[in-house]
Amino acid sequence: MSKEKFILEYDFKQISPTLLWDFISTAPLLEEWFADKVECNEKEYTFYWNKVPQVAHLVNSRVGVFVRFHWADDATNRTSFEMRITTSELTGDTMLSVTDYADNDELEDLQELWNNEIERLQRRLGVL
């Protein structure tokens, strides 16, 4: 089954892009909002949810701009998830966009999962 690409955008108001970068790219800060525990060994990240590990490889990144991961158990190399920081030209606000892929029957659930995770991050950073 082919996965559908989707992009979600979130407003982080006047949060420093540098601070947001640390929260999307470092294991200790990913633990504060994304997963229960995160271990990093070079470009291999192990994310734990309810003590269940899931391995992802950091396939690309640009400091201060984006990180892109590919789940190790996903046979389709074309699918990855990315978190990208931009600045709104209109408002000057820091924005975070998430690009991910999902099967059609899982699309709404995965979007809701991202919304919940990003809301945790926004609360942690005092945006909400």
N, C-alpha and C positions, 0 to 999 in steps of 0.2 A: 504494500500500500504506500502511496506517495504521501509525503508530509507536506503540509501547507505552511508557508512562511507567514509570520505575523510580526508586526512592530507595535510596541506600546511606548508611549511617551509620558514622562512624569516631570512635573515642575518642582524644582528644589529651591525656588525663590533665590535668595541672595547667599546661599551656602557657597563657600569657596570651592571651585572646581578641584583644587588640590586636596582638600579634605575629602570630598566625594570620591576622588580617585583612590585614596587610601582605603576607603570602605569597600570599593569594588575589586581591589587588586591584591590586598594582603590577607593572609590566612587569619590572623587574630581578629581583624575587623570584619571579615566575612562571617566569622562565628557570631558576631553580635546581631546579625539580622538574616543571613542567608541559610545557614545550616547550624545544627547543634554543635558540630565540631568540624574543623577544617585542618587537614595536614597538607603541607606542600613540600615536595621533593623535586627541586629543579622546576620542570614544566609539568609535573604530574601533581594534580590536586585530588585529594580524597575528601569528599564531603560525606558527613554522617548525618542521617536523619533517623531518630529513634534507634540509634546504635547500628544502623544498617549503612555500610559504606557504598558509595558510588564514586567511581574514578572518572576524572575528566582530564584531558590534556589541554594545556594552554597552547593553542595553535598560532595565535597571533596577538600582538598588543602594541600599543604605542603609548608611551608614558604620558599620563595626563589626559588621554583621549579615549582609548577603548581597550577592552580585553575580550578575547574570543576563545571559548572553550568548545571542545568536542568530547562528548561522552564516550568513554572507552568501549562500552558495550553496544554502541550504535554502529552497525555494520555500514551504514550509509555515511561516507565521509563528507558528503555535501551538507549535512545538517550539523549545525553548531548553535551555540547561543552566545550572544554578544551584548555587552553593556557599553554604551557610548555616551560620553559627556560632551555637550555642546552648550553654547550660550545663545539665548534667544536674541535675535537682532532687534526685535520689537521692544522687549522689556528689559533686556540685560540679565534676565534670570538664568540660573544654571539649570540645564535640562539633562535628564537621563533617559536615553532610549534603550529599550530592550528588544532585541531581535531574536526570535526563537522559531522552532518548527514543531508542528503537532499533527497527528492524524486527525482527520475531520471529526471523528467521534470524541476526541479528547481536547479539541481546540478551546472550548469554553472553560473547561476545568483548568487547563494550563494557564490561560489568561487570568483566571481568578486567583490561581496560585501566585503568579507574578504580582498581581495587584496587592495581595496580602503581604507578600515579602517586601515589596517596595514601601508599602505603608509602614511596616515595622522599621525600615531604614529611615523613612521620613520622620517618624516619631523619635527615633534615636538621635537624629540630628536636629530636632526641635522645629521642623518645618510644619508639623501638624500639632 
